[in-house]
Amino acid sequence: MTTTRLQQQIAFLVELDKLKTIYRRSYLATDPSRKENDAEHMWHISVMALVLQEYCPVEIDINRVIRLLLLHDVVELDAGDVSVYLRQNNLELVEKEKQAAQRIFGLLPAGQAQEMLAAWTEFEAGQTPEARFARAVDRIMPILLNYYTQGKTWQDVKASYDQVIAVNRKIGDISPQLWDFVKQIIDDSLAKGYLLRRYNC
Amino acid sequence: MTTTRLQQQIAFLVELDKLKTIYRRSYLATDPSRKENDAEHMWHISVMALVLQEYCPVEIDINRVIRLLLLHDVVELDAGDVSVYLRQNNLELVEKEKQAAQRIFGLLPAGQAQEMLAAWTEFEAGQTPEARFARAVDRIMPILLNYYTQGKTWQDVKASYDQVIAVNRKIGDISPQLWDFVKQIIDDSLAKGYLLRRYNC
């Protein structure tokens, strides 16, 4: 029996169901007893991009931003979630995620696979205004969730104030206004003791 | 202190976090020990619409379909999830969901609140091609999840074959091809015993 185009598409969609079981570092603001999973996260930041698009001073196609966000963590299905504080210069992880993208999007018919792979690659490269805004939104949500759980993830990964600033200040490259706001939240987290200035090793 | 526009938008986004704790009737295909929540569901069917848009013979704006899907269950935050088999002619529920939409979208600045309320209302009314396709996709996913969990939700709510056909055949009004496929899955579920022809009361 040959697999029809529609069967390939359904197989891809069923495979994506697994993302509901891939847990991230962030805890829910609503229920800090558990972490957020990739499916929840991709929905939440897609809506966030929709709501906050006006703070991107560069012209963007918001529909493309949403596509990037709906797909950006699909690779974690094979490669797992890795903290932003451990991602820097992790070439092994980059390779693993590329292979994951090939395998997962490769479940789709060829044209569609290429289209989705291109969206994922665009997000990863972070060069287009759409990818830069998508990546900013992807950074803002964990900060909010940290703030509303009194810094739970920051404490888990022992992220210091300086590290949080260093990793997230890129938000300001695409949206100075959002970075101003986020910086206030980070500063307030330091003041409230949710985040430490430094960790003594 | 006055609340700025951005603070209102952030308050809305933080409120939406609660949807990660509103559980639906469907179980995960990947892990049938737990039910799917609204946040996961809205992400999954948004991607589904993106992948299956070619099966809509009527011209649609897929970007609007995705907006409807990203927001369609937000009201369940106040009104809870109600099985499609119990929704028919439930005027009290309709009223409750309307009030929920007013409250939740009302957290946003006025213009944005109206825009999102309009998207939710369009989905509910189910009249535009975009809303009809969005509603079809919203019906297809639970059938898939039922199939991959051997009819777990159908058995929970004691839905018979005839009921499942009656509730879902509307898929065919907007996409005969998707309905053909879904009908095969439902028929196969009957053959495999995942779904019963009828329940003896």
Interface residues (C-beta under 8 A of the other chain):
Chain A: L6 Q9 I10 F12 L13 V14 L16 D17 K18 K20 T21 L28 A29 T30 D31 E36 N37 A39 E40 M42 W43 H44 S46 V47 M48 L50 V51 L52 Y55 N63 I66 R67 L70 L71 L108 Q112 L144 L145 Y148 Q177 F181
Chain B: L6 Q9 I10 F12 L13 V14 L16 D17 K18 K20 T21 L28 A29 T30 D31 E36 N37 A39 E40 M42 W43 H44 S46 V47 M48 L50 V51 L52 Y55 N63 I66 R67 L70 L71 L108 Q112 L144 L145 Y148 Q177 F181
